[in-house]
Amino acid sequence: MLYSIATKLPITIERFRQPLAQFVGSGDISNPNQLDFTIDYLKNAELKGGVDIEKLKKDCGVGVKLSNEEITAIILKQIEGCG
């Protein structure tokens, strides 16, 4: 994922390279999909006037860790609520 950070960041958001690398290194961003979403989030936020790192963490789930069992339980609960 560090390679993705080095190659996917446009110049407009390359100042976020170090924080993103730290998030990946610490496991706070734990998969490529989450990294891609976070990069897209940064691109959009920068176009709208700037990035609040705390809001980015919340909106992109930085640092959120769920097991497969927890994810399954959440999905099942949502499905049951729709019926």
PyMOL commands that set and color helices and strands:
alter all, ss='L'
color gray80, all
select helices_A, chain A and resi 2-8+11-26+32-47+53-60+68-82
alter helices_A, ss='H'
color red, helices_A
deselect
rebuild
show_as cartoon
